[in-house]
Amino acid sequence: MRPAKSFPNTQSRFPSGVDVITVRENTEGMYIGEDQSSSDDGETALLTHKITRPGSERIVRYAFDLARKTGRKKVTVVHKANILKSTSGLFLKTAREVAQQYPDIQCNEMIVDNTCMQLVMRPEQFDIIVTSNLFGDIVSDLCAGLVGGLGLAPGANIGTDAAIFEAVHGSAPDIAGKGIANPCALLLGAAQMLDHLGQPEKATKLREAIIATLEAKDSLTPDLGGEGNTMSFAKVIASRATT
């Protein structure tokens, strides 16, 4: 689950109006690495693109349940069933079946390439996006770019018995040790964790502290146009979150 939301005083094309959650299936698709092979001459490479009905139903149902839980009204099913008729076609067919069970939530379908164009042109039309693994990886990073970059992009991997919360940018080895990483993505991931643990008041307080710090342009990191560093930015957010 990867939210992208407009924040004040960010160097982005859309400083307001974007509030979209990408729900990405994370156990199937092209990333599973099954049956990868290369020909002896190195001219041909193959892998298995695997989509299952249970995996598709699980992720689509999660997206619709999330819409109900958070008061959102629309789920966009993103696919490439016009070309990938078997795999993406199964995902879309399953999504349609699940959508019928949620008459209170608007459901629309969009091909992935058009989705990317529409996100760049009119991101406010999206509420929740649900899609398969590869498409979700690309679309969620695009959404992060709309609101100021990966430094503002948290992610939650939520399973039946366990959940992991992280910054979408991962360990960012290219800037490790430089003290310039934006701490907001990791802190917003922590807010997702607090929501998941049934502590929404603390999650809200943390998010409000981040917004207040951005509004004040207080110790912002270089990616946000400031002259602060990771620790100074985090300390200012922490001071606001504990008052």
N, C-alpha and C positions, 0 to 999 in steps of 0.2 A: 504494500500500500504506500504509494508515493504522492503526497500532496504538494501542490505548487500554488502559492498564494502571494498576491502582490503585497509588498512591504514599502513603507515610506522611505524616501531618500536613498533609493538604490539606483545604480546605473543600469537601468533596463528600459526596454521599449514600452513596457506596460507597468508603470508604478502604481496603477490601480486597476480594478476590474477583473483580475484573474483570480479564480478560486476553483481549481480543478484537482481531483484526485484520480491518479492512474492506478488501477487495480490490475496487477500483472501476474499471470500464472507463472510459477517459478520452479516447476519440477518436470516440465515436458518441453515440447517444441524442438527447436534445433540445438538447444544448448545441452541436451542430455548426453551428447557425445557417443551415442550407440552406433556401432558398426562403422566407425570411421576407417577409411582405407584409402590408399593411394596405389595407382598402378606402378608396375616395376619401372616404367620409363619416366615416371613423375609427371605425366601429362594429364592424368585424370584423378580426381579426388571425389570421394563419396562419403555421405553420412546419412543416418536415418532421421527423418523429421517425423516425430511421433506425437500424435494428439489422441487422447482418449476421451470417451464420453464422461466417465466419472470425474476426470481432472477438469474438464471444461465445465461440467455442471457445478462442481465445487466452487470454482473461482467466480463464475457468473452469479451463483446464488449469494456468495459473499458480497459481491458488488451491490446487488439489490437489497440485501439485508443492511448493508452499510448506508445505503440511501435512506431507508426507513429510519434507521437509528439516528442519523444525523440531520434529518429533515430535508434532505435533498430530493429533487423531483425528477431528475432525468439521468438515465444511464445510456451511454453510447457504446455500442458493441463494435469494436474495431477489428477488421478482418481483411483477408485477401482471397475470399472465396471465389472470386471471378477467375482467378488463375490457379490457385492451390485448391482445386475443387474437392479433393479428398480430405486433406488435413484441416485447412482453414474452413472448408465447407462443413466438416463435422462440428467444429467449434461454433460456427454460426447457427447451424441447425439446432444444436443443443441450447444455445443462448436464447433462441426464439421460443423453445419449449419452456425454459425457465421463466422468461419474461411474461408469459401468459399467466403465471401464478402471482404476479405482482401488478394487478390492474391499476393500482394507485400510483405507480411509478411509470413515467413516460420512458419508452425505449425507442431508440433509433439506431440505425446501422450505418456504418461509414467505412469505406475502403481506406486502408492505412495511408496510402499516398495522399489522398484527398484530406484525410485527417490532419496530416502534417501541414498542408497548405492552409487549411481552415484555422488551425491553431495559431499560425503566424498572422493571419489576417484578422480573425475575429475570435479570440480565445474565450471571450465572455459567453459564447454559446454553449460551452461545455461545462458539465457539472461533475459527473463521474464517468471515467473511461474504463472499460474492461476489455482486456485483450490477452493474447498469448505471449509467450516468453520473449521472443526476439522483438516483436513489435512493441511490447511494453517497455523494454529496455530503452529503445530508441525514443519512443514518444515521451517517456517520463523525463529523459534528459532534455528533450526539446522544451518541455514545459518549464523545467528549471531555468533554461536560458531566457524564457520570457519574463521571468520575475527577478533576475539578477544573478543567476548562475548557480553552480552546484554548492556554493557556500551557504545557500539558503534552502537546500533540498534535503529533507530527512526521508528515511525509508523504514518501513516495518515489514519484517518477514514473519507472518503469523500462521502457525500451524495448529493442529488440534491440541497438542500437549505442550508446545513450547513456542516461544516468540523471541525474535532477535530484532533489536532496534539499532539503527546506524545512520551515519551520514552517507548519502548516496555516492559522494566522491571517494569513499573508501579511505585507504591509508595515505593517499596523495603523496607518493614517494618523491615526486619532483620538487615538492616544497617542504619536505620533512626537515625539522630542526631549524627552520628559518624564522619561526615565530610569526608568520604572516597568515596562517590558515584562519579563515573565518570560523569561529566556534558555533555560529548559529545553527548550522545543519545538524551538528551533534546534539545541541541543546534542544532543538525542535524534535529530534528523534527521542530525546529523553521525555519530552512532553507527550509524545505518542505512547511511550512506555507507561507513563503515569495514567493516561486515559485507560490503557489496557488493564492496568492493575486496579482500576476502580477508584482513582484519585483525581477526578476531573478538576476539582478546585485548584489543586497544586499545578496541574497542567496549564490551566487558564492563567494562573499567576505568572508562570514562567513565560508563556507566550506574550502576555501583556508587558512584562519587563523587557523582552526583546524589542517589541514594537516601540516602547517608550525610549529605549536607547537609540534606536534608529531615528526616531523623530528628533531627538536631541542632537544627533550627529556626534555622539559622545564616544571617543576612542575607537572609531570605526577602523576596521582593517583596510589595507590598500585596495582590495577588490571592490570595496564600497566607496572608494574615493577618500578614505580617511588616512590618518598618520599613526593610528594605534597599532598594537600587535595582538596576537591571539590572547595573551594573558590579560592585558589591560582591558580589552573589549569584554572578555568573560567576567572579569572582576566587577566591571560597571553593571553588567546585566545581573550578576549575583546580588549586588547591593540593592538593586531595585526590586528583585524578586523576594528579598527577605525583609523588606520594610512594610 
